Amino acid sequence: MQLTRKFYEESNVEVLSKKLLGKKLVTNFYGVTTAGFITEVEAYSGRNDKACHANNGLRTPRTEVMYGAGGHAYVYLCYGIHHMINIVTNVEGQADAVLIRAFEPIEGIDAMLERRGFDKLTKALTSGPGNVGKALGLDTKTHNGLSLLGNEIWIEDQPEVSEEQIITSTRIGVDYAEEDALKPWRFYIKDSKWVSKK
C-alpha cells in the first residue's frame, strides 16, 4: 500500500526520516519497475540548517519544489553528474526533506545493473545517493517535483524498523554547514549491508 499524504506531512523531519527506513521505494519508468527497501537516509530542515538547500527561506528555481506539500520528489543534480532523490516532507512552505542515501535492491535488479554498468550484484550498486539515483533511473529534468502519490515514483508501507535497529550519526559531505554539520541527522539500519558507510 502506498504511503499517504498524511505520512509525509509529519512536522519533525528526524522522526519522518527514521520512519522511512525499511519502506519500499519504487520507480516505474517506461514499463520498467525497480524497487528496494530504504536502508540509509539523511534529514534536512528548511529552518536553521545550513546544510539544507532551502535554509531559512532561500528560494531558487532548484529549491522551489521543497516548499510544496510533503509527498513530492526533490531530485537534484550534484556536481553535474549525480541525480539524487529527496523526499519532501512536512506541510507546504516548510522545505523539509529526506535524502535517500542507500537501499536494498529487491525488484528490477537486472535493470539496475544495466543502468549502473555492473555485471553482478554488490553493495556498491545502490549505496550512496548518486548510485541510488542512477540505479532507480532518475533524472532531474524529468522526475523533479513528481508526486509520490502517483504511478512513477512512490513508497510502499512496510513494518517499522525498531529504534534498536537504527544507528544515528552526523551527515556525510556537509562540512560547509559549520556547526550544523554536527547535527546527528543521518540514520541507517544497523544490520543491513546495504549502507554507504558505517
N, C-alpha and C positions, 0 to 999 in steps of 0.2 A: 504494500500500500504506500502510495506517495505521501511524503510529509506535507502537511498543510501550511497555509499562510500563517496560522497561529503559532506553529512551531518556530518559524523563522523570526517572528516578532518578539521573541524573548529579549528583554531590555538589557540583560547582563551578558556581554559578549564572551566572557570567560565561561560562564555556565553553558551557553549555547555551544561553544567550541567543544567542551567535553561531551555534550550530548550528541555531537556529530560523529564522534569516534564509534566505529563499528557499524555505522549506517552504510547503506549500499548506494554508491554513486554510479549513475548510468548515463551514457550518451547513446543516441540513436541518430546517426547521420547517413543519409543515402542508403538506408536499408541495412547498415552495419551497426550492430549493437555491441558496446563494450561496457563492462561494469566491474566494480570491485568494492571491497569493504574499506572504508576510510580508516587509516591507522595513525596518521600524524597530522596535526593542524597547528595553526598559529592564530591568535586573536589580535585584532586591530580595532582601535576605537577612534571615532571621529572627533573625540574631545580629549584633550590633554594626553596625546600620544604622538610624539614627534616621529615615530616610525610609520604612522598612518599617512597614506597619500592625501587624505582629506582632513588632516589635523586642524582642529579649531576653525572650521568653516571654510577651509581652502576649497574653492570650486573651480575646476578646469573642465574642458571637454572630456578629459580622461576620467575624472573622478565623479562626474555628474551622476552616473548610474548608482554610485554609493549612497546618494541622497534619496533614492527612491525607496519604496517599501521593501521590507525584508522578503526574501524569496526570489531574488534575481541573481544571475551570474555576473560577476565583475571579472572579465577576462582581459588582462593587460599584457603588453609586450615588454619584456625585461631584457635590457642590453641589446635590443634589436633582434633577439634570437628566440627567447623562450616565451611561450604563451602560458600564463599562469592563471589558474581559476581560484577566485574567491567567492564565498557565499555571502551575499549582502544580508545583514540581519537587522533587527530592531525595527522601529517604525519609520515612516517617511521623515527625512530631514536629519537623521542621527548619524548616518555614514559609518556604521559599524560593519565589519566584515571579517570573515574567517578564511584564511589561506589554507588550501588543501596541499599539504606537503608530501603525502605518500598514501598509497592504498595497496591492498592485497588483490591482485587480479583474479577474477573468478569467471568472467564470461567474455568471449571475443578475444581470447589470448592470441590467436593467430594474427588477427588484425593489429593488435598492439605490437607484436613482434615485427610485423612488416613496417608499421609506422616508425618504429624506433631503429629499424635496420639490424635487429637481433636475430640470431638463429636458434637461441634457446632461452628458456625462462630463467631469469636470475633476478635478484633483488633490485638491481640497477634499472630494471625495466620501468618500474613505477615509483621509485624513491627519489625525492627531490621535486620541487614544484614545477620546474621546467619539464622534467620527464613525465610528470603526471599529465600536463597539458598535451604533450606530444602523443603519449600512449592513448589518450582519450580522443584524439583527433580534433583538438580545439584550435580555433583561430580567432584572434582578437576582432578582426573586422566582421566576421560572420556571427560570432557567438556572444560577444559582449552585450550585456543587457537582456539576454533571453530570460524568460520566466522559468523558474524551476518547478512550476505547476503545469508545464506543457508536456510535449512529447519528444523533445530533442535532448534536453538535459534535465534530469530530475534526481531526487534522492528518495530511496525507499526506507521505510522504518524497519528497524531490527531491534533485538533486545539491547537495553542499555548496558554499556561497559561499566563495571563497578569501579568505585573510587580506588579500590585497592589495586586495580589493574591499570591505573592511569599514572604515568610519570609526568612530572611538571619540570620545565626548565626555562631558561631565557630563550628568546627568539634567535634565529640564525641570520647573520648578514645584515644586522641593523645597527652597527656600531655608530653610524652617523646620528642616531637618535639620542645621543648623550645619555642623560640619566634614565630615559625611557627604554634604552637598550637593555636595562636590567630588569624590566618587568618580567615576571615569571609566567609568560603567556604562550608558551609552546607546550603542547600536550601530545603524548603518544601512548600507544598500547604497550604495556610492559613486556608481554611475552610474544609480541609479533616480530618476525624477522623483517617485515616489510616497512622498515623505518629508515629514514635517510641517515640519521646519526644518533647514536645512543650515548 
